[in-house]
C-alpha cells in the first residue's frame, strides 16, 4: 500500500543526501602512530611520547620528570631543546648534545663524547652567581656512562674567594675515581664568609656500571652539615661539612666567592649520556628515581578524537596495533560508537563534545583485544578509541604503543535509482524506474513539483510530495493539473540512510484528444 510522505525520510535526505554514495563493501582505514603521528589523540592523562630508534614515536606512560618550582635553581630535561626550566641559567646553544629517542626520562638525553661540554652561565638569580650563600641544596641527575673510566668529569664549577687576605680557589666537581663517583667541594664550605674554607669529599661505595641508567643524588642539610650521596634512592656515602667531619653542632656554610664567572660545565671530560639535571634549593627528602608512573591509581589514559565515519550504522571490523608491554605492565583497549554527538556546556563557558552523558562515561566504553572482530559489538556514525597504559609498580617499565590501525565498515546509503521515466496522461503522470539492488533498499520516495529542485509540498491524489511508495518501482500520480509542468525525481531508502536523488525529469499532464 502506498504511504504518505514521511518527515523523517525528508529530514534524513537533507542530512545525508549530499554524501556521495559508496559501495557497501567499502572500508575506511584510520591510522595513528608512526608516520601518521599521534595528533588524533588529544586527550592525554599520565601519558607521554618517546622517540624510537627508527625515528617514529611511541605512546608511553608519562616520564617521571620534575616540574620547576620556586625551589628549583636549575632543571634541564634534554627532551627537545636546551632550556633551563627554572630560567636561572643561560645555556650555550652550541654544541647541542641532545640525542632524541635515548633517555632515562622523557624524549631525549645529553650525550657527551669527551669533547663537547655543555656550558651553563648563571644569572643573578642562580646559586652559582658570585657572592651568593647557600642553605639546603640537592643536585641530581640520571647517568649512563659508556665506559666509566677514571678521570671522567661529569660536572665542574670553578671560582674563587678571599679569606684573611689570602686567595682560595673554589671548585665543585663530580668525577669518576677508581670506578666510583666522587663529589668534591673545594673551599666551598667555611665557618663564616671571611674564615678559611675546607674541602669536603663524598665518595660512593659501589662502582659505576657502564651502559646502565642510574639515578645519582647529592643533598646537603645546612642545619646539621650533613652531605649525603645516594644512587637509586640508596645511600652510597655521607659526611658532615663540619670542623670534625661529624655531626658536632657546628655546620659550615656554603658560599660562592665573588671571583667566579658563574659557569657550570657539564660533560667536559665524560663519555656517555646524562639526563634530567636538577639543582634544588632544598633538601629533597624523597627523590623521584622512578622512570615512569608506578601507581595504578595514576595509570596513563589516551582518548582519541571523535571520528566521523560519515554514515549511520557503521561498524568497526577490527583494530590492529603494534605495541609491547615491558615486564608486568599492561594495555587495556576500548572503543565506543554513537549515532549522534552530544554537546555539553560547562560552568566555565566551554563546550565539550562527547558520545555519552557524563554519568555513563565509564560504562560507555567497550573493551576489546586487538585483532578481534568488533562488528557485532557496536555500531554508529561516530567512533572514539581509548587505550589505558598500566604501570608495573617498579617505576622502571612502560607499555609502548607504536601504531594503531582501525578497519571500519561504513554503512553507505543505497545508490540513486536509475532508468527514470515520466509518462504523461490525463491529469496524471506515470513514473517508473529500475529497482535498486544494492544497499538493502526498503522503499522509494517520489518527489514532484512545478519547479526544478523544488519538489516538496506539491499535492496529488496520492498525497504530498515526497511520497513514500514502498518497494514498488512504478506509480501513477493522479489529481494533477493538465498542461502544468512537473519535475519528478526518486530516491531509495532504508531505515538508516537515504540515497542521492536520481536525475530529475519533467512531465506535463494532458487531456487525451477525441
C-alpha positions in Angstrom: 0.0 0.0 0.0 1.2 3.5 -0.9 2.2 5.6 2.1 2.0 9.3 2.6 5.2 11.4 2.7 7.2 10.8 5.9 9.0 13.8 7.5 11.8 11.5 9.0 12.8 10.5 5.5 12.8 14.0 4.2 15.0 15.0 7.2 17.4 12.1 6.5 17.6 13.2 2.9 18.6 16.7 3.9 21.3 15.3 6.2 22.7 12.6 4.0 21.7 13.5 0.5 24.9 15.5 -0.1 27.1 12.5 0.7 28.4 10.5 -2.2 27.1 7.0 -2.4 29.7 4.3 -1.9 29.7 0.6 -2.5 28.5 -1.4 0.5 31.8 -3.2 0.8 33.9 0.0 1.1 36.2 0.2 4.2 37.6 3.2 5.8 41.1 2.8 7.4 42.1 5.1 10.3 45.9 5.2 11.0 47.5 6.6 14.2 51.1 6.5 15.3 54.3 6.0 13.1 54.1 8.2 10.0 50.6 9.5 10.9 51.7 10.7 14.4 49.5 11.0 17.4 47.6 14.2 16.6 44.3 12.2 16.7 44.8 11.5 20.5 44.2 15.0 22.0 43.0 13.7 25.4 46.1 12.5 27.3 46.5 11.9 31.1 49.5 10.3 32.6 51.0 9.5 29.2 53.9 10.7 27.2 55.8 10.1 24.0 59.2 8.7 23.3 61.1 8.6 20.1 62.3 5.2 18.9 65.5 4.1 17.2 63.7 4.0 13.8 62.6 7.7 14.2 59.0 7.0 15.0 57.3 7.9 18.3 55.8 5.6 20.9 52.9 6.4 23.2 54.1 5.5 26.7 53.4 6.2 30.3 54.4 9.7 31.4 58.0 10.0 32.4 58.5 11.0 36.0 60.1 14.3 35.1 60.3 17.1 37.7 58.5 20.4 37.2 60.2 23.6 38.0 59.0 25.4 41.2 60.2 28.2 43.5 63.0 26.0 45.0 64.3 24.9 41.6 67.7 26.5 40.7 68.4 24.5 37.5 66.3 22.0 35.6 67.3 20.5 32.2 65.1 17.8 30.6 67.2 17.4 27.4 64.0 16.3 25.6 63.8 18.6 22.6 65.8 21.8 23.2 68.4 23.1 25.6 66.5 25.2 28.1 66.7 25.7 31.9 63.1 25.3 33.0 63.8 27.5 36.1 65.2 30.2 33.8 68.1 30.9 36.1 70.9 29.7 33.7 71.6 30.6 30.1 72.5 27.6 28.0 75.1 27.9 25.3 73.4 26.8 22.1 76.4 25.1 20.6 77.4 22.3 20.8 74.0 20.7 21.2 74.4 17.3 22.9 70.7 16.3 22.8 70.0 12.9 21.4 66.3 12.2 20.9 64.9 8.7 21.5 67.6 7.8 24.0 66.8 8.8 27.6 66.3 7.9 31.2 63.1 10.0 31.3 61.2 11.8 28.5 62.2 12.1 24.9 65.9 12.6 24.9 69.2 13.0 26.9 72.5 14.8 26.6 75.2 12.6 25.1 78.8 13.6 25.5 81.9 12.3 23.8 84.6 13.9 25.9 85.0 17.0 23.7 81.6 18.6 23.6 80.9 20.1 27.0 77.7 22.0 27.8 78.3 25.3 29.5 75.6 26.9 31.7 76.0 30.5 32.6 74.5 31.6 36.0 72.3 34.7 36.0 71.9 37.0 39.0 69.2 34.7 40.4 71.2 31.5 40.4 73.1 29.8 43.3 76.4 29.9 41.3 76.1 33.7 40.9 79.2 35.3 42.6 78.9 36.2 46.3 75.8 34.1 47.0 75.4 32.0 50.1 73.5 28.7 50.2 71.3 26.9 52.6 70.0 23.4 51.9 70.6 22.1 48.4 70.3 19.0 46.3 72.0 18.1 43.0 70.7 15.1 41.0 70.8 13.6 37.5 70.4 10.3 35.6 73.7 8.8 34.3 74.5 6.3 31.5 78.3 6.1 31.2 79.8 4.5 28.1 83.0 3.2 29.9 83.1 4.8 33.4 86.9 5.5 33.2 88.9 7.1 36.0 89.3 10.8 35.5 86.0 11.4 33.7 84.3 14.6 35.0 80.6 14.9 34.8 80.0 18.3 36.5 82.5 21.1 37.2 82.4 24.6 38.5 85.3 26.9 39.4 85.5 30.1 41.3 87.5 31.9 44.0 87.2 33.6 47.4 89.4 35.5 49.8 89.8 34.7 53.5 92.1 36.7 55.9 93.7 38.3 52.9 94.5 35.0 51.1 93.0 33.9 47.8 91.4 30.5 47.7 90.4 28.6 44.6 86.9 27.1 44.8 85.5 24.2 42.9 82.7 21.7 42.7 83.3 18.5 40.8 81.5 15.2 40.2 84.1 12.8 38.8 84.9 9.1 38.5 87.8 7.9 40.6 88.6 4.2 41.0 85.4 3.3 39.2 83.3 5.2 41.8 81.6 8.6 41.6 83.3 11.2 43.9 81.9 14.6 44.8 84.5 17.2 45.7 83.7 20.6 47.2 86.9 22.6 47.3 86.9 25.6 49.6 83.1 25.9 49.3 82.3 25.3 52.9 83.5 27.7 55.7 82.6 28.7 59.2 82.0 32.3 58.0 82.4 34.2 54.8 85.8 35.6 55.9 87.3 32.5 57.6 89.4 29.8 55.8 87.4 27.3 53.8 87.5 23.5 53.9 87.5 20.9 51.2 84.7 18.2 51.7 84.6 15.0 49.7 81.9 12.3 49.5 82.6 9.0 47.7 80.3 6.3 46.5 80.7 2.8 47.8 79.6 1.0 44.7 81.3 1.0 41.3 79.7 2.9 38.4 78.3 0.4 36.0 78.7 1.2 32.3 75.8 1.2 29.9 73.1 1.3 32.5 70.8 4.2 33.6 71.1 5.0 37.3 69.8 8.0 39.4 72.5 9.9 41.3 71.7 12.5 44.0 73.7 14.6 46.4 71.9 16.6 49.1 73.1 19.0 51.9 71.3 19.8 55.2 72.5 23.3 56.3 71.3 22.9 59.9 73.5 19.9 60.6 76.1 20.0 57.8 75.0 16.5 56.6 76.2 15.8 53.0 74.7 12.6 51.6 75.1 10.8 48.3 72.5 8.4 47.0 72.2 6.1 44.0 68.7 5.0 43.0 67.5 6.2 46.4 70.0 4.2 48.5 72.8 5.9 50.5 76.2 5.4 48.9 78.2 7.8 51.1 77.9 10.6 53.6 79.9 13.0 55.6 79.3 16.3 57.5 80.6 19.7 56.4 81.7 20.5 60.0 85.1 21.0 61.6 85.2 17.4 62.8 83.5 15.8 59.8 80.8 14.5 62.1 77.5 16.0 63.5 79.1 18.2 66.1 76.7 21.1 66.0 79.0 23.5 64.1 77.9 23.1 60.4 79.8 25.0 57.8 78.1 27.5 55.4 78.3 27.0 51.6 79.3 30.3 50.0 80.3 31.2 46.4 83.1 33.7 46.3 83.0 36.9 44.3 85.7 35.8 41.9 83.8 33.5 39.6 82.2 33.6 36.1 79.3 31.5 37.4 79.8 28.8 34.7 78.8 25.2 35.3 80.4 22.9 32.8 78.5 19.6 32.1 80.2 16.6 30.4 83.5 18.4 30.0 85.5 15.1 30.3 82.9 12.4 30.0 81.8 9.8 27.6 78.2 8.7 27.9 74.7 10.2 28.5 73.2 12.4 31.2 69.6 13.2 31.7 67.3 15.3 34.0 69.9 17.5 35.6 68.3 19.3 38.5 69.7 21.6 41.2 67.3 22.4 44.0 67.5 24.9 46.9 66.2 22.4 49.3 66.9 19.1 50.9 65.0 16.6 48.8 63.6 14.1 51.3 62.0 11.7 48.8 63.8 11.9 45.4 61.9 10.8 42.3 64.0 8.0 40.9 61.2 6.1 39.2 61.4 6.4 35.4 57.7 6.1 34.8 54.4 6.2 36.7 54.3 3.4 39.2 50.9 3.8 40.8 47.9 2.0 39.3 45.7 4.9 40.6 47.5 7.2 38.2 47.6 4.9 35.1 48.0 6.5 31.8 45.0 7.1 29.6 44.8 8.3 25.9 41.5 9.0 24.3 41.2 9.8 20.6 39.2 12.5 18.9 35.7 11.6 17.7 35.9 10.1 14.2 33.0 10.8 11.8 32.5 7.6 9.7 30.0 9.6 7.5 27.2 7.1 7.6 24.9 5.8 10.4 25.0 2.2 11.4 28.7 1.9 10.5 30.8 -0.7 12.4 34.4 -1.4 13.3 35.7 -4.6 11.6 38.9 -4.9 13.7 41.8 -2.9 15.3 45.4 -3.8 14.6 48.2 -2.5 16.8 52.0 -2.5 17.1 52.6 -2.5 20.9 54.8 -4.0 23.6 54.4 -4.5 27.3 57.6 -4.4 29.4 57.8 -6.6 32.5 54.4 -6.6 34.2 53.0 -3.5 32.5 49.7 -3.8 30.6 47.4 -2.3 28.0 43.6 -2.1 28.0 41.9 -1.3 24.7 38.4 0.2 24.4 36.1 1.8 21.9 32.6 3.3 21.7 30.2 4.3 19.0 27.1 6.5 18.7 24.8 7.9 16.1 25.0 11.5 17.4 27.5 13.7 19.2 26.4 15.3 22.4 27.4 18.9 23.1 27.9 19.6 26.8 28.2 23.1 28.3 30.3 23.6 31.4 30.2 26.3 34.1 33.5 27.7 32.7 31.7 28.5 29.5 33.4 25.8 27.4 31.6 23.4 25.2 32.7 19.8 25.1 31.8 17.1 22.6 31.1 13.6 23.8 29.4 10.3 22.7 27.7 9.8 26.0 26.4 11.5 29.1 28.8 12.3 32.0 27.2 9.8 34.3 27.6 7.0 31.7 31.2 7.9 30.8 33.0 4.8 32.1 30.2 2.3 31.2 30.1 3.5 27.6 33.5 2.0 26.8 33.6 -1.5 25.3 36.8 -3.4 25.9 38.4 -5.5 23.1 41.5 -7.3 22.1 43.5 -6.2 19.0 42.6 -8.3 16.1 39.2 -9.2 17.4 36.1 -9.0 15.2 34.2 -5.9 16.6 31.5 -5.6 14.0 28.8 -7.2 16.3 29.7 -5.2 19.4 28.6 -1.7 18.5 27.5 0.4 15.5 27.1 4.1 14.8 28.2 7.0 12.7 30.8 8.3 15.3 33.7 6.4 16.8 36.1 7.0 19.6 39.1 4.9 20.8 40.8 4.6 24.2 43.9 2.9 25.5 44.8 2.6 29.2 48.5 2.1 29.9 49.0 0.2 33.2 52.3 0.6 35.2 54.0 -2.4 36.7 54.8 -0.9 40.1 58.5 -0.9 39.6 58.7 2.6 38.1 61.3 1.4 35.5 59.0 -0.1 32.8 56.3 1.1 30.5 54.0 -0.3 27.9 54.6 1.1 24.4 52.2 1.7 21.6 53.8 2.3 18.2 50.9 2.3 15.9 47.1 1.7 15.7 45.2 0.8 12.5 41.4 0.8 12.6 39.5 -1.1 9.9 36.0 0.4 9.8 33.0 -0.8 7.8 30.9 2.2 6.8 27.2 1.7 6.0 26.7 3.9 3.0 23.2 4.7 1.6 21.8 2.8 -1.4 22.8 4.1 -4.8 20.5 6.5 -6.6 17.7 4.9 -8.7 18.4 4.9 -12.5 16.3 4.4 -15.6 13.7 7.0 -14.6 10.8 7.6 -17.0 7.9 10.0 -16.7 4.9 9.3 -18.9 2.1 12.0 -19.1 -1.6 11.2 -19.0 -4.9 13.0 -18.4 -4.4 14.7 -15.1 -1.7 12.3 -14.2 2.0 11.3 -14.6 3.1 7.7 -14.6 6.6 7.4 -13.0 8.7 4.3 -13.3 12.4 3.4 -12.6 14.7 0.4 -12.3 14.9 -1.3 -9.0 18.0 -0.6 -6.8 19.5 -4.0 -6.0 22.2 -2.8 -3.6 22.1 -1.3 -0.1 19.2 -3.3 1.4 16.6 -1.0 0.0 13.3 -0.9 2.0 11.5 1.5 -0.3 11.4 4.6 -2.5 10.4 8.3 -2.2 9.0 10.1 -5.2 9.4 13.9 -5.4 7.4 16.1 -7.7 6.8 19.8 -8.1 6.4 22.7 -10.5 10.0 24.0 -10.4 13.3 22.1 -10.8 14.8 21.2 -7.4 11.8 22.5 -5.6 9.7 19.4 -5.3 8.4 19.3 -1.7 4.9 20.0 -0.7 3.1 19.6 -4.0 -0.2 17.7 -3.6 -1.6 14.8 -5.6 -4.5 12.4 -5.1 -1.9 10.0 -3.5 -0.6 12.6 -1.1 2.0 15.3 -0.7 5.5 15.2 -2.2 7.6 13.3 -1.3 5.6 10.2 -1.5 6.7 7.0 0.3 5.6 4.3 -2.2 7.2 1.4 -0.5 9.2 -1.1 -2.7 7.2 -0.7 -5.9 9.1 0.7 -8.9 6.1 2.3 -10.7 3.5 4.7 -9.5 0.7 6.9 -11.1 0.5 10.4 -9.7 -3.2 11.5 -10.2 -5.1 14.6 -9.4 -2.5 16.8 -11.2 -3.3 19.9 -13.4 -3.3 19.4 -17.1 -0.8 21.5 -19.1 1.1 22.2 -15.9 4.8 21.1 -15.9 6.0 18.9 -13.1 9.6 17.9 -12.3 10.0 14.4 -10.9 12.8 12.5 -9.2 13.2 9.4 -7.0 15.4 8.3 -4.1 15.9 4.9 -2.4 15.9 4.5 1.3 16.4 2.1 4.2 15.9 2.7 7.9 19.3 4.4 8.5 20.1 6.1 5.2 18.7 7.7 2.0 20.3 7.6 -1.4 21.2 10.5 -3.5 18.5 11.8 -5.8 18.0 10.3 -9.2 18.2 12.5 -12.2 15.2 14.9 -12.5 12.8 14.7 -15.5 9.9 17.0 -16.5 6.4 15.8 -17.4 3.2 17.6 -18.4 -0.2 16.0 -17.8 -2.5 16.4 -20.9 -6.1 15.6 -21.8 -6.5 12.9 -24.4 -7.5 14.1 -27.9 -11.0 13.0 -29.0 
